[in-house]
């Protein structure tokens, strides 16, 4: 199926990526020959997304704004099979990580990526990282405008930008085109929200200084409304101010959130606006034809309205309770009547969150070709999305996902856990994340129970760097090390929903690994006893406070 609704690389893109492959091949050969020390090689490999983890090298592959063609997904499967151990890990940055890459084969893997217009550029280092977006972009019924157009404009502007190749610290941007924030824009270095003002003009709210890690902060609004054609001028102004004043003497105080906190949002706004005023009418002002040329490449597929009520679907709902629950949790409204957005859960009971084997990736590609216009999305919640499925095809898609093990009806539920790789892979981690997620998932595996509990987001990090986003989990779990013992700190009340974004509050002393499931069970029991009609876990927590949860947990453990 042709990629009619994807950005297509031009000759410039392909030349850039090809040159990068050959540069990296030479760098690896010099490292293997001993001509480069590890200290000399480290910044070179990181520039190409190659990390040295606990047991092996890890390659982080960029998936801009989480959008994949089936050709690309099949290629990722082939790379995982040829150069890794036959599987990959989808991340909260909408990327794919391969955890067992051999250094001598890394250039060949990157060259294979280039065959399908993919790369690992700027997936590491103190640069502008992969720009993320709403995983329902271009399909969601509530969308104002497709944010991927603007992600692509930012990608082209920021790739190998000479002024921003050595920022004080890594820099992350996310964009949502919907009033329902599925991109977590308030916990990014820069978050952008498309919205329409009273005159009907669509522009950006610009949010700066969010982030998690050891000093979590919610971003502050610098601009309520920014004209779309001035986006790059405003971003460049913001990055220049950050580059000028950001801390370079202390890695823990180098993110833009610390700068905003230390000088205050008013001072930050004044500095950015002054820089912006001097440049907004120059070369960075986006010409209408430039915007239109990129927007055309994201033209929606030619979907025609179809039946919204399909007898076969209604009958299967009555016959198959698991299918009925799947429709409720994994299927979202589409902007075209008679179509739906389907989320494939990469969180079957007891599985490592976000993992997919090469065979499963190929199976997902087959489903997307048959039922979703040849398109797949990666969500920041570590699942995969089919954005364009006809309602009448839902039973077939469900059965195909069942065969892959990706039909768990748990999206947004207690077993739809976000977890970083933790101490099983990461050299920075203090504790394991994956086994904790697996134990919780197994304990709450029964679907009827999950749906009775309702929306409850658990997020687990193996260290303070917060790659598992534990600060914004309804229940956040942070692994900590105390005298060589892995302990887990619980926090409650985090959220990334727009208008309700909040950081969780630590509940009490950390618990031992074998007590985590018991503690989570106690939290859920407290919620179920106290909840009022329509309340989620986080709503009940906000209403009754921490005390009942704290009493139940620390009585139980």
DRENVOZA-374286 format. One record per residue: x, y, z of N, C-alpha, C in turn. Coordinates in steps of 0.2 Angstrom, whole numbers. Layout:
! residues N
   n.xx   n.yy   n.zz  ca.xx  ca.yy  ca.zz   c.xx   c.yy   c.zz
      X      Y      Z      X      Y      Z      X      Y      Z
...
***
This chain:
! residues 557
   n.xx   n.yy   n.zz  ca.xx  ca.yy  ca.zz   c.xx   c.yy   c.zz
      4     -6      0      0      0      0      4      6      0
      3     11     -4      8     17     -5      7     21      1
     12     25      3     12     29      9      9     36      7
      3     36      6      0     42      4     -1     47      9
     -1     45     16     -2     50     21      4     50     26
     10     50     23     16     50     28     20     55     24
     25     58     29     30     62     26     35     58     22
     37     60     16     41     56     12     48     60     11
     53     56     13     60     59     13     61     61      5
     65     67      5     67     69     -2     74     68     -2
     78     70     -8     85     68     -9     89     71     -4
     87     77     -1     91     80      4     91     76     11
     85     73     13     85     69     19     89     63     18
     88     60     12     92     53     11     99     54     11
    101     60      8    109     61      7    111     62     15
    108     66     19    110     67     25    111     61     29
    105     56     29    106     50     33    111     45     30
    112     45     24    117     41     21    124     43     23
    125     50     23    132     52     25    133     51     33
    128     51     37    128     49     44    130     42     45
    127     38     41    129     30     41    136     29     40
    139     32     35    146     31     33    151     34     38
    149     40     41    153     43     46    153     38     52
    147     36     54    147     31     60    151     25     59
    150     22     52    154     16     51    162     17     52
    164     23     50    171     24     50    173     25     58
    168     28     62    170     29     69    170     23     73
    165     18     71    165     11     74    172      7     72
    174      8     66    180      4     64    186      7     68
    186     13     69    192     16     72    192     14     80
    186     14     82    185     11     89    187      4     90
    185      0     85    187     -7     86    194     -8     85
    197     -4     81    204     -4     79    208     -2     85
    205      1     90    209      4     96    211     11     94
    209     14     89    212     21     87    208     26     91
    202     25     94    198     29     98    197     25    105
    198     29    110    196     27    117    189     27    118
    186     23    123    179     23    124    177     31    126
    181     34    129    180     41    131    179     46    125
    183     44    120    183     48    113    177     46    109
    175     39    110    170     36    105    163     38    108
    162     39    115    156     40    118    152     45    115
    154     51    114    150     56    111    148     55    104
    152     51    100    151     49     93    145     44     93
    145     39     97    140     34     97    133     37    100
    134     41    105    128     44    107    124     48    102
    128     52     98    125     56     93    121     51     88
    123     45     88    119     40     83    115     35     87
    113     37     93    108     33     97    111     27    100
    117     26    100    120     20    103    122     21    110
    119     17    115    121     17    122    125     11    124
    129     12    129    132      6    132    128      4    139
    124     -1    139    120     -3    144    123     -8    149
    120    -11    153    123    -15    158    126    -21    155
    123    -24    150    125    -30    147    128    -30    140
    125    -25    136    127    -24    129    125    -17    127
    127    -16    121    125     -9    118    117     -9    116
    114     -4    117    107     -3    115    107      3    110
    103      1    105    102      6     99     95      9    100
     94     15    100     88     19    101     86     22     94
     81     19     91     79     21     84     73     26     84
     74     32     81     69     37     80     63     35     76
     57     36     79     51     36     76     47     42     76
     49     47     72     46     54     73     38     54     73
     36     57     79     29     58     80     25     51     80
     29     46     82     26     39     83     23     36     77
     24     39     71     21     36     65     25     32     61
     22     26     59     26     21     55     22     18     49
     25     17     44     22     13     38     23      6     40
     19      2     37     20     -5     38     27     -8     35
     29     -5     29     36     -6     27     41     -5     32
     41      1     35     46      2     40     45     -3     46
     39     -4     48     38     -9     54     41    -16     52
     40    -18     46     43    -25     44     50    -24     44
     53    -19     42     60    -18     42     63    -18     49
     60    -15     54     62    -15     61     62    -22     63
     57    -26     62     57    -33     63     63    -37     61
     64    -35     54     70    -39     51     76    -37     55
     77    -30     57     83    -28     60     84    -31     67
     78    -32     71     78    -35     77     80    -42     77
     78    -46     71     79    -53     70     86    -54     68
     89    -49     64     96    -50     61    101    -48     66
    100    -42     70    105    -39     74    104    -39     81
     98    -41     83     97    -41     90     94    -49     92
     90    -49     97     88    -56     99     81    -57     97
     78    -54     92     72    -55     89     66    -51     92
     68    -46     96     62    -42     98     65    -35    100
     60    -30    101     62    -23    102     57    -21    108
     59    -15    110     55    -12    116     53     -5    114
     47     -4    114     44      3    112     44      7    118
     46     13    117     47     18    123     42     23    124
     43     27    129     38     33    131     40     39    126
     45     38    122     46     44    118     44     42    111
     40     36    110     38     34    104     43     31     99
     49     29    102     54     26     99     54     19    100
     59     15     97     60      8     98     68      7    100
     69      3    105     75      2    107     77     -6    106
     83     -7    104     85    -14    103     91    -15    108
     90    -19    112     94    -20    119    101    -24    118
    102    -27    112    107    -32    112    111    -31    106
    112    -25    104    116    -24     98    124    -25     99
    127    -28     94    134    -29     94    137    -23     91
    143    -20     94    146    -14     91    148    -15     84
    151    -20     82    153    -21     75    147    -22     70
    141    -23     72    136    -24     68    131    -17     68
    133    -13     73    128     -7     73    128     -3     67
    134     -1     63    133      2     57    129     -1     52
    129     -8     51    125    -11     47    117    -11     48
    116    -11     55    109    -10     57    106     -3     55
    111      2     56    109      9     55    108     10     47
    112      7     43    112      7     36    105      4     34
    103     -2     37     97     -5     35     91     -1     37
     92      3     42     86      8     44     86     13     38
     91     16     36     91     21     31     87     18     24
     87     12     23     84      9     17     76     11     17
     74     12     23     66     14     24     66     21     27
     70     25     26     70     32     28     69     33     36
     73     29     39     74     29     46     81     30     49
     82     32     55     88     33     58     88     33     65
     94     35     68     94     35     76     97     42     78
     97     47     73    100     53     74     96     57     80
    100     60     85     97     64     90     92     60     94
     93     54     95     89     50    100     93     50    107
     99     53    107    103     54    113    106     60    112
    110     62    118    114     68    118    110     74    120
    114     80    121    111     86    123    108     90    117
    103     87    114    100     90    108     93     90    108
     89     92    103     82     92    103     81     85    101
     77     81    105     76     74    104     70     73     99
     68     67     98     63     65     94     56     69     96
     53     72     92     47     76     94     41     71     94
     37     72     99     32     67    100     25     70     99
     20     66     98     13     69     96      8     64     99
      2     67     99     -4     63    100     -4     57     96
     -4     51     98     -4     45     94    -11     44     90
    -16     48     92    -22     47     88    -22     53     82
    -16     56     81    -16     62     77    -19     60     70
    -22     65     67    -25     64     60    -31     60     60
    -33     57     65    -39     52     65    -44     54     71
    -42     57     76    -46     58     82    -52     62     81
    -58     60     84    -64     64     83    -64     71     86
    -60     72     91    -59     78     95    -54     82     93
    -50     81     87    -44     84     85    -46     91     82
    -42     96     83    -43    103     80    -39    103     74
    -33    100     74    -28    100     68    -23     95     69
    -21     92     64    -16     86     64     -9     89     67
     -7     87     73      0     90     75      6     87     72
      5     82     68     11     79     65     14     84     60
     10     88     56     13     93     52     18     97     55
     16     99     61     21    104     65     27    100     68
     26     94     70     31     90     72     36     89     66
     34     88     60     39     87     55     42     93     53
     39     99     53     42    105     52     48    106     58
     46    105     64     51    105     69     57    100     68
     55     94     66     60     89     65     65     92     59
     63     95     54     67     97     49     72    103     51
     69    107     55     72    113     58     77    111     63
     76    106     67     80    105     73     86     99     71
     85     95     66     90     90     64     97     93     63
    102     91     67    108     94     66    109    101     66
    104    105     69    104    112     70    111    114     73
    115    118     70    122    119     73    122    123     79
    117    127     80    117    131     86    114    127     92
    111    122     91    107    118     96    110    111     96
    116    110     94    119    103     94    123    101    101
    124    107    105    127    106    111    123    110    117
    117    108    118    113    112    123    116    110    130
    114    114    135    116    112    142    113    105    144
    108    103    141    105     96    143    100     94    137
     98     88    137     93     85    132     87     89    132
     84     90    126     78     94    126     72     90    122
     66     90    125     61     86    123     55     91    121
     52     90    115     46     94    113     40     89    112
     34     91    114     28     87    112     22     91    110
     18     89    105     13     93    103      6     89    103
      1     92    105     -6     90    104    -10     94    100
    -14     91     96    -19     95     92    -26     94     95
    -27     92    101    -33     90    104    -34     93    111
    -40     95    113    -41     97    119    -40     92    125
    -41     86    123    -39     80    127    -32     78    126
    -27     80    130    -20     79    129    -18     72    130
    -16     69    124    -13     62    124     -6     63    122
     -3     68    123      4     69    122      8     72    128
      5     73    134      8     75    140     12     81    139
      9     86    136     13     92    134     15     96    140
     12     96    146     14    100    152     20     97    156
     23     91    154     28     88    157     34     88    152
     35     92    147     40     92    142     44     99    143
     50     99    140     54    105    140     50    111    137
     47    109    131     42    113    127     36    109    126
     30    111    128     24    108    126     20    113    121
     17    110    116     13    115    111      6    112    111
      1    116    112     -6    114    111     -9    118    106
    -12    115    101    -15    119     96    -22    120     98
    -25    126     97    -32    128     99    -34    134     95
    -41    135     95    -44    140     91    -46    146     96
    -44    152     94    -46    158     98    -53    160     96
    -56    165     99    -62    167     98    -64    169     91
    -58    171     87    -59    173     80    -59    167     76
    -58    161     79    -58    155     75    -51    154     72
    -46    158     74    -39    156     71    -36    151     76
    -32    146     72    -29    141     76    -22    143     77
    -19    142     83    -12    144     85    -10    139     90
     -4    141     93     -1    137     98     -1    140    105
     -3    137    110     -1    138    117      6    136    118
     10    140    120     17    137    121     19    137    129
     20    130    131     21    129    138     29    127    138
     32    130    143     39    129    144     41    127    151
     46    122    152     49    121    158     46    115    162
     42    111    158     40    105    162     45     99    161
     44     94    165     49     89    165     49     85    171
     51     79    171     51     74    177     58     73    179
     61     67    180     67     66    183     68     68    190
     74     70    193     75     71    200     71     77    202
     70     82    198     66     88    200     60     89    195
     55     85    197     49     86    192     45     92    193
     43     95    187     40    101    187     35    101    181
     29    105    182     24    106    177     26    112    173
     25    112    167     27    118    163     23    124    164
     26    130    162     22    136    163     20    139    156
     15    142    155     13    145    149     17    151    148
     21    151    142     24    157    140     20    162    135
     17    158    131     12    162    126      6    158    126
      0    162    127     -6    159    126     -8    158    119
     -6    162    115     -8    161    108     -2    163    103
      1    159     99      6    160     95      4    158     88
      4    163     83      2    162     76      6    156     73
      3    152     70      7    145     68     13    147     63
     13    152     59     18    153     55     24    156     58
     23    158     65     29    160     69     32    155     74
     30    149     73     32    144     77     39    143     78
     43    142     72     50    141     72     54    147     75
     51    153     74     54    159     77     54    159     84
     48    157     87     47    157     94     51    151     97
     51    145     94     55    140     97     63    142     97
     65    145     91     72    147     91     74    152     97
     69    157     98     70    162    103     71    158    110
     67    153    111     67    150    117     73    146    118
     75    142    113     81    138    113     87    143    114
     87    149    111     93    153    112     94    156    119
     88    157    122     88    160    129     91    154    134
     88    148    132     90    142    136     98    141    135
    100    142    129    107    140    128    112    146    131
    109    152    131    113    157    134    113    157    142
    108    155    145    107    155    153    107    149    156
    106    143    152    105    137    155    112    135    159
    111    131    165    117    129    169    121    124    165
    127    125    165    132    120    162    137    117    167
    137    120    173    141    118    178    139    112    182
    132    110    181    129    105    186    124    101    181
    125     95    180    121     91    176    114     91    178
    113     91    185    107     90    188    103     96    188
    106    102    186    102    108    186    102    111    179
    103    107    174    104    110    167     98    110    163
     93    107    165     87    107    161     83    114    161
     80    115    156     76    122    155     71    123    161
     69    118    164     64    118    169     67    122    175
     74    120    176     78    124    182     79    131    180
     80    133    174     81    140    172     74    143    173
     69    141    171     62    144    172     61    145    179
     62    140    183     61    140    191     66    145    194
     72    146    192     77    150    195     76    158    193
     74    159    187     73    166    185     66    168    185
     61    163    186     54    165    186     51    165    179
     45    164    178     42    163    172     41    170    168
     41    176    172     40    182    169     47    184    166
     52    183    170     59    185    167     60    180    161
     58    174    161     59    170    155     55    172    149
     49    174    151     45    176    145     48    183    142
     50    187    146     53    194    144     59    192    139
     63    188    141     69    186    138     67    183    131
     63    178    131     61    175    125     57    180    120
     53    184    123     49    188    119     54    194    115
     59    196    119     64    200    116     68    197    110
     70    191    111     73    187    106     69    186    100
     63    184    101     58    183     96     56    189     92
     55    195     96     53    201     92     58    203     87
     65    201     88     70    203     84     71    199     78
     67    193     78     69    188     73     62    185     69
     56    187     72     50    184     70     48    185     63
     51    191     60     49    193     53     55    191     48
     59    187     51     65    185     46     64    178     43
     70    175     42     70    169     38     66    163     41
     65    164     48     61    158     51     54    159     51
     51    164     48     44    165     47     42    160     42
     37    156     43     35    150     39     31    153     33
     33    152     27     29    154     21     23    149     21
     17    152     19     11    147     18     12    141     13
     16    142      8     17    137      3     22    131      7
     26    133     11     30    128     15     26    124     19
     21    128     23     17    124     28     12    119     23
     10    122     18      5    118     14      8    112     11
     15    113      9     18    107      5     19    101     10
     21    103     17     21     97     22     14     95     24
     10     99     24      3     97     26      0     92     21
      1     93     15     -1     89      9      1     82     10
      7     81     13     10     74     14      6     71     20
      3     74     24     -1     71     29     -9     71     28
    -10     72     21    -17     72     20    -21     65     22
    -26     65     25    -29     59     28    -31     54     22
    -31     48     24    -33     43     19    -40     44     16
    -42     42     10    -48     43      8    -54     38     11
    -56     40     17    -61     36     20    -68     38     19
    -72     34     17    -79     36     16    -83     34     22
    -88     38     24    -92     36     30    -96     29     29
    -96     25     34    -99     19     34   -104     18     39
   -106     12     40   -111     11     45   -108     11     52
   -111     14     57   -108     15     63   -111      9     68
   -117      6     66   -119      1     70   -119     -5     65
   -115    -10     66   -114    -16     62   -117    -22     66
   -122    -26     63   -125    -32     66   -120    -37     69
   -115    -38     65   -110    -43     67   -106    -41     73
   -104    -34     73   -101    -32     79   -105    -32     85
   -112    -30     84   -116    -30     90   -118    -37     93
   -118    -42     88   -119    -49     90   -113    -52     94
   -107    -50     91   -101    -53     95   -100    -50    102
   -102    -43    102   -102    -40    109   -106    -44    114
   -112    -47    112   -116    -51    116   -114    -58    118
   -110    -60    113   -108    -67    113   -101    -68    117
    -97    -63    116    -90    -63    119    -89    -57    123
    -88    -59    130    -87    -53    135    -81    -50    134
    -75    -54    132    -69    -51    131    -69    -46    126
    -72    -47    120    -73    -43    115    -77    -37    117
    -82    -37    120    -86    -32    123    -82    -27    127
    -77    -30    131    -73    -26    135    -68    -22    131
    -65    -26    126    -60    -23    122    -63    -17    118
    -69    -18    115    -72    -12    112    -73     -6    117
    -74     -7    123    -75     -2    128    -68      2    129
    -63     -2    130    -56      1    132    -51      2    127
    -52     -2    121    -46     -2    116    -48      2    110
    -55      4    109    -57      7    103    -60     14    104
    -57     18    101    -59     26    102    -62     28     95
    -66     34     96    -70     37     91    -65     40     85
    -67     39     79    -64     42     73    -67     48     71
    -64     52     67    -67     58     64    -72     56     59
    -71     50     55    -75     48     50    -80     43     52
    -86     45     52    -91     40     54    -90     33     51
    -92     28     55    -91     21     53    -84     18     54
    -79     22     56    -72     20     57    -70     21     65
    -65     18     67    -63     18     74    -55     18     74
    -53     20     80    -45     20     81    -45     14     86
    -40      9     85    -39      3     89    -32      4     92
    -32      2     98    -25      2    102    -24     -6    103
    -18     -8    101    -16    -15    102    -12    -14    109
    -14    -18    114    -10    -18    120     -4    -22    120
      2    -19    121      8    -22    122      9    -24    129
      4    -25    133      4    -27    140      0    -33    142
      0    -38    138     -3    -44    140     -1    -46    147
     -5    -50    151     -4    -51    158      3    -55    158
      7    -52    163     14    -55    164     19    -53    160
     18    -49    154     23    -48    149     27    -42    151
     33    -41    149     37    -35    150     33    -29    146
     31    -24    149     28    -18    145     31    -15    139
     28    -15    134     31    -12    128     35    -16    123
     36    -22    125     40    -27    121     36    -30    115
     39    -31    110     36    -34    104     41    -38    100
     40    -45     99     44    -49     95     44    -47     88
     49    -49     84     49    -48     77     43    -51     73
     41    -57     75     35    -60     73     29    -56     74
     28    -53     80     23    -49     82     23    -42     78
     28    -39     77     29    -33     73     26    -35     66
     28    -40     63     26    -42     57     18    -43     57
     16    -46     62      9    -47     62      5    -41     63
      7    -36     67      4    -30     67      4    -26     60
     10    -27     56     10    -24     50      5    -27     45
      4    -34     46     -1    -37     42     -8    -34     43
    -10    -33     49    -16    -31     51    -17    -24     49
    -12    -20     49    -12    -13     47    -13    -12     39
    -10    -17     36    -11    -17     28    -18    -19     27
    -21    -24     30    -27    -26     29    -33    -21     31
    -32    -18     37    -37    -15     40    -36     -7     42
    -30     -5     41    -29      2     44    -24      6     39
    -26      6     33    -22     10     28    -15     10     28
    -12      4     30     -5      3     30     -1      7     35
     -5      9     41     -2     14     45     -2     12     52
      3     13     56      4     11     63      6     16     67
      4     17     73      7     22     78     10     19     84
     15     22     87     17     21     93     15     26     98
     12     24    104     10     28    109     15     29    114
     15     35    117     20     36    123     18     32    129
     12     28    129     11     24    134     13     17    132
     17     16    127     20     10    125     16      5    122
     11      7    118      6      3    115      7      4    107
      4      0    103      3      2     96     -4      3     94
     -5      7     89    -11     10     87    -13      9     80
    -19      7     78    -21      7     71    -26     12     70
    -24     18     67    -28     24     67    -34     24     62
    -35     19     58    -40     20     53    -44     13     52
    -48     11     56    -51      4     55    -58      5     54
    -61      2     49    -68      2     48    -72     -2     54
    -77      1     57    -81     -3     62    -83    -10     60
    -84    -11     54    -86    -18     52    -80    -23     52
    -74    -20     52    -68    -24     53    -66    -26     60
    -69    -23     65    -67    -24     72    -66    -31     74
    -71    -35     72    -71    -42     74    -64    -46     71
    -63    -44     65    -57    -47     62    -51    -45     65
    -51    -38     66    -45    -35     69    -44    -38     76
    -49    -39     80    -49    -42     87    -46    -49     87
    -48    -53     82    -46    -60     82    -39    -60     80
    -37    -56     75    -30    -56     73    -25    -54     79
    -27    -49     83    -23    -47     88    -23    -52     94
    -29    -56     94    -29    -61     99    -23    -66     97
    -22    -68     91    -17    -73     89    -10    -70     90
     -9    -63     90     -3    -61     92     -2    -60     99
     -7    -60    103     -6    -59    110     -7    -52    112
    -10    -48    108    -10    -40    109    -18    -38    109
    -22    -42    111    -29    -41    112    -32    -40    119
    -27    -39    123    -29    -38    130    -33    -31    131
    -39    -32    134    -44    -26    134    -42    -22    141
    -36    -19    141    -34    -16    147    -31     -9    146
    -33     -6    140    -30      1    139    -33      6    144
    -28      9    148    -30     14    153    -32     11    159
    -31      4    160    -33      0    166    -27     -1    170
    -27     -5    175    -22     -6    180    -16    -10    177
    -17    -14    172    -12    -18    170     -9    -15    164
    -11     -9    161     -8     -5    156     -3     -1    159
      3     -4    161      8     -1    165     13      2    161
     15      8    162     21     11    159     27      9    164
     33      6    161     39      4    165     45      5    160
     50      8    163     56      8    160     60      1    160
     65      1    157     69     -6    157     72     -8    164
     73     -3    168     76     -4    174     82     -7    175
     84    -11    180     90    -14    182     91    -20    178
     86    -22    174     87    -28    170     92    -26    164
     92    -20    162     96    -17    156    100    -11    158
     97     -6    161    100      0    162    105      1    167
    111      4    165    116      5    169    115     11    175
    110     15    173    108     20    178    104     18    184
    100     12    182     95     10    187     97      8    194
     93      9    199     94      7    206     90      0    207
     85     -1    203     80     -6    205     77     -9    198
     74    -15    199     71    -18    193     64    -15    193
     62    -14    186     55    -11    185     51    -17    182
     54    -20    177     50    -25    173     47    -31    178
     50    -34    182     47    -39    186     42    -36    191
     42    -30    193     37    -27    197     31    -26    193
     32    -24    187     26    -23    182     23    -30    181
     27    -35    180     24    -41    178     20    -44    184
     22    -43    190     19    -46    196     12    -42    197
     12    -36    196      6    -32    197      1    -34    191
      4    -35    185     -1    -37    180     -4    -44    181
      0    -48    183     -3    -55    185     -8    -55    190
     -7    -51    195    -11    -51    201    -18    -48    199
    -18    -43    194    -24    -40    192    -26    -42    185
    -24    -48    183    -25    -50    176    -33    -51    174
    -37    -52    179    -44    -54    177    -47    -48    175
    -50    -48    168    -52    -42    165    -58    -39    168
    -63    -43    171    -69    -40    174    -67    -36    180
    -62    -38    183    -60    -34    189    -56    -28    187
    -52    -28    182    -49    -22    179    -54    -17    177
    -59    -19    174    -64    -14    171    -69    -12    177
    -69    -16    182    -73    -13    188    -69     -8    192
    -62     -9    192    -58     -4    195    -58      3    191
    -58      2    184    -59      8    180    -52     11    178
    -52     17    176    -46     20    174    -41     21    179
    -35     18    179    -30     18    184    -23     17    181
    -19     22    181    -13     22    177     -7     21    182
     -4     16    182      2     14    186      8     15    181
     13     19    184     19     20    180     25     19    185
     30     15    182     36     13    186     42     15    183
     47     18    188     54     19    186     59     16    190
     64     14    187     69     10    191     74     15    194
     74     21    193     78     26    196     75     33    195
     78     38    198     76     45    199     75     48    192
     79     46    187     78     49    181     71     48    178
     67     44    180     60     44    179     58     42    172
     62     38    169     60     36    162     53     32    161
     51     30    167     44     27    167     39     32    169
     40     38    170     35     43    171     32     42    178
     35     40    183     31     38    189     28     44    192
     31     50    191     29     56    195     21     58    193
     19     56    187     13     57    184      8     51    184
     10     46    187      6     40    188      0     41    193
     -6     39    192    -11     39    197     -8     35    203
     -4     30    202      0     27    207      7     27    203
     12     30    206     19     30    204     23     26    208
     27     22    205     32     17    209     39     19    207
     43     21    212     50     22    210     55     17    214
     59     14    210     64     10    213     70     13    216
     71     12    222     77     15    225     82     10    229
     88     11    229     93      7    232     94      9    239
     94      5    244     96      6    251    101      1    254
    107      2    254    112     -3    256    112     -9    252
    111     -8    246    111    -14    241    104    -18    241
     99    -15    244     92    -18    244     88    -14    240
     84    -17    235     79    -14    231     73    -13    234
     71     -6    235     65     -4    238     61      0    233
     54      1    235     50      4    230     46     10    234
     47     16    232     43     21    234     37     23    231
     31     23    234     25     24    231     23     32    231
     20     34    226     17     41    226     10     40    223
      6     45    225     -1     45    222     -3     52    220
     -8     52    215    -11     58    213     -8     61    207
     -3     58    203     -1     61    197     -5     60    191
     -5     65    187     -9     64    181     -6     69    175
     -8     67    169     -6     71    163    -12     74    159
    -18     72    162    -24     75    158    -24     82    158
    -26     85    152    -25     93    151    -30     96    156
    -27    101    160    -31    105    165    -31    101    171
    -28     95    172    -28     91    178    -21     89    179
    -16     91    175     -9     89    176     -7     90    183
     -4     85    186     -2     85    193      4     80    194
      8     82    199     14     77    201     11     74    207
     13     67    207     11     63    213     15     65    219
     12     63    225     14     65    232     16     58    235
     22     58    237     25     52    241     21     50    246
     19     43    247     14     41    252     17     40    259
     23     37    258     26     35    265     33     32    263
     35     28    268     42     24    267     41     19    261
     47     18    258     47     13    253     46      6    255
     43      2    251     42     -5    253     47     -9    250
     47    -15    252     52    -20    249     48    -23    243
     53    -26    239     50    -28    232     44    -33    233
     45    -38    237     40    -43    238     33    -40    241
     33    -34    243     27    -31    246     24    -26    242
     26    -25    236     24    -20    231     17    -22    229
     16    -28    227      9    -30    225      4    -29    230
      6    -31    236      1    -31    242      0    -24    243
      4    -19    243      3    -12    244     -2     -9    238
     -1    -11    232     -5     -9    227    -12    -11    228
    -13    -18    230    -19    -21    231    -23    -17    237
    -19    -15    242    -22    -11    247    -24     -4    245
    -20     -1    241    -22      6    238    -29      5    234
    -29      0    230    -35     -1    226    -41     -3    230
    -40     -7    235    -46     -8    240    -49     -2    243
    -44      2    245    -46      8    249    -50     13    244
    -48     13    238    -52     17    232    -59     14    231
    -59      7    230    -66      4    229    -71      5    235
    -68      5    241    -73      6    246    -75     14    247
    -71     18    244    -72     25    245    -75     29    239
    -75     26    234    -76     30    227    -84     31    227
    -85     37    224    -92     39    222    -93     38    215
    -99     38    213   -101     37    206    -97     41    201
    -94     37    196    -90     41    191    -83     43    192
    -81     41    198    -74     43    200    -69     38    198
    -63     41    195    -57     37    194    -53     36    201
    -48     32    201    -44     32    207    -41     38    209
    -39     42    204    -36     49    206    -41     54    208
    -47     53    206    -52     58    208    -54     56    215
    -54     50    217    -56     48    224    -50     50    229
    -44     49    226    -38     51    230    -38     59    232
    -40     63    226    -40     70    227    -46     72    232
    -51     68    232    -57     70    237    -55     68    244
    -53     62    245    -52     60    252    -45     61    255
    -40     63    251    -34     64    253    -30     57    254
    -24     58    256    -19     52    257    -20     48    263
    -23     51    268    -23     47    275    -26     40    274
    -32     39    271    -35     33    271    -30     28    268
    -27     30    262    -23     26    258    -17     24    262
    -14     29    266     -8     28    270     -9     23    275
    -15     24    279    -16     19    284    -17     12    282
    -20     11    276    -22      5    274    -15      1    271
    -11      5    268     -5      2    265      0      0    271
      1      5    275      6      3    280      4     -1    286
     -3     -2    286     -6     -7    291     -5    -14    287
     -5    -14    281     -5    -20    277      2    -23    276
      7    -18    276     14    -20    274     18    -20    281
***
